[in-house]
Amino acid sequence: MKIKEKTLLEVVNSLGMTKEVEIGCEDCFKKVDQFVEMLREGGEPDKIMPLVQEHLNVCACCKEELEALISALEAEDPK
């Protein structure tokens, strides 16, 4: 089986971004609503919740969930 160069680069990049302490998707999902509320209130959730931000930087699925939540809240209560 031959691995595509793009896939190999993605794996190497992901390995390079790993940290000694990380959270998984389940923990990120539990905190994403707080993260979004801080964003909407003009806070800095990336500084208060750095593990969530780091997970969102590397996990496309969780980032998609974040963006969907933001879109739903904006549609419900446009500012």
C-alpha positions, 0 to 999 in steps of 0.5 A: 500500500502506497501512502500519498505524500499529502497524507504523510505530510498531514500526519507529520504535521499533526505529530509536530503539533502534539503537546505533553498535555492535550484534551480529546474531542469529548472534553473539547465538546463539553467546553465548547459552549463556554468557549463560544460564550466567551467569544461572543462576550468579547473575552479571550477564551484562547487564553483562558481555555488554551487546551480547548483552543489547541484542540480546535486548531488541530481537530477539524470535526470539533472546529466544525462544531464550534463554527456551527454553534456560532452560526446557530447562535448568530441566527437566533440572536443577530447582533 
